[in-house]
Each structure stands twice: as structure tokens, then as C-alpha cells.
Amino acid sequence: MAAVPNGLKCLLFCMGPKCLAVVAWVLEILGLASLVLGIVSAFQNDAVGLWSTEWFLIAIALFILGLWAWLVAYAAAKE
């Protein structure tokens, strides 16, 4: 990250590594909650707010966003 100018580092890591790590943790918890709702919805064979496929897709998206936030927090902490 030495090639990134100091003015752009604020745009990349504006929240700080600690805040980004908390955001990553919250996204992972929400992903687990939506995964559980998807399992319950599939078990009941009924819509629990959404159908099970939508809950699983939301869980995958939240896990990917959580991983991205954690990687950005890790990169910001190394700076």
C-alpha cells in the first residue's frame, strides 16, 4: 500500500480498522441469522418472511460483505 497517496488512504479506510472490524462482525452475525431463517423456512416448507432460497442468497451476500469488510480492516490495520 506504499504506492497509494495519503489523500486516497482516507477514502479507502475512512472508518478505521476497529470500526470496520465491528461492521464485519455484525455482517457475519446477520448472515448467520439469515442462514438460520433459511433453514427454518426450508424445514417448514413455508415462507418465513421470504422463501428459503432468498434467505440463503441473503446469507451468502452478507458473508461476502463481511469478508470484504474484514479484509479492508486487516489492510487498514497493517498501515
DAHUCOR-V123736 format. One record per residue. SS is DSSP state (H for helix, E for strand, C for the rest). PHI is phi in degrees with one decimal (none if undefined). BURIAL is I if it has 24 or more other C-alpha atoms within 12 Angstrom, else O. Layout:
BEGIN
ss=SS phi=PHI burial=BURIAL
ss=SS phi=PHI burial=BURIAL
END
This chain:
BEGIN
ss=C phi=none burial=O
ss=C phi=-68.7 burial=O
ss=C phi=-79.9 burial=O
ss=C phi=-82.0 burial=O
ss=C phi=-64.0 burial=O
ss=H phi=-62.4 burial=O
ss=H phi=-66.5 burial=O
ss=H phi=-85.6 burial=O
ss=H phi=-63.1 burial=O
ss=H phi=-65.5 burial=O
ss=H phi=-70.0 burial=O
ss=H phi=-78.7 burial=O
ss=C phi=-124.1 burial=I
ss=C phi=-68.1 burial=O
ss=C phi=-84.0 burial=O
ss=C phi=92.0 burial=I
ss=H phi=-66.5 burial=I
ss=H phi=-68.0 burial=O
ss=H phi=-66.0 burial=O
ss=H phi=-66.3 burial=I
ss=H phi=-67.0 burial=I
ss=H phi=-66.0 burial=O
ss=H phi=-61.8 burial=I
ss=H phi=-62.9 burial=I
ss=H phi=-64.0 burial=I
ss=H phi=-64.5 burial=O
ss=H phi=-63.4 burial=I
ss=H phi=-67.4 burial=I
ss=H phi=-64.8 burial=O
ss=H phi=-64.5 burial=I
ss=H phi=-63.8 burial=I
ss=H phi=-64.6 burial=I
ss=H phi=-64.0 burial=O
ss=H phi=-70.0 burial=I
ss=H phi=-65.2 burial=I
ss=H phi=-64.8 burial=O
ss=H phi=-63.4 burial=I
ss=H phi=-66.1 burial=I
ss=H phi=-66.3 burial=I
ss=H phi=-64.8 burial=O
ss=H phi=-64.7 burial=O
ss=H phi=-70.8 burial=O
ss=H phi=-66.8 burial=O
ss=H phi=-79.0 burial=O
ss=C phi=55.4 burial=O
ss=C phi=-146.5 burial=O
ss=C phi=-79.4 burial=O
ss=C phi=-105.0 burial=O
ss=C phi=81.7 burial=O
ss=C phi=-130.9 burial=O
ss=C phi=-75.6 burial=O
ss=H phi=-63.0 burial=I
ss=H phi=-63.1 burial=O
ss=H phi=-65.6 burial=O
ss=H phi=-63.6 burial=I
ss=H phi=-67.2 burial=I
ss=H phi=-66.4 burial=O
ss=H phi=-64.7 burial=I
ss=H phi=-62.6 burial=I
ss=H phi=-63.4 burial=O
ss=H phi=-63.5 burial=O
ss=H phi=-67.6 burial=I
ss=H phi=-64.9 burial=I
ss=H phi=-67.0 burial=O
ss=H phi=-65.1 burial=I
ss=H phi=-64.7 burial=I
ss=H phi=-65.2 burial=I
ss=H phi=-63.1 burial=O
ss=H phi=-63.6 burial=I
ss=H phi=-67.4 burial=I
ss=H phi=-64.4 burial=O
ss=H phi=-67.5 burial=I
ss=H phi=-64.5 burial=I
ss=H phi=-64.0 burial=O
ss=H phi=-65.9 burial=O
ss=H phi=-70.9 burial=I
ss=H phi=-71.0 burial=O
ss=H phi=-71.7 burial=O
ss=C phi=-71.2 burial=O
END
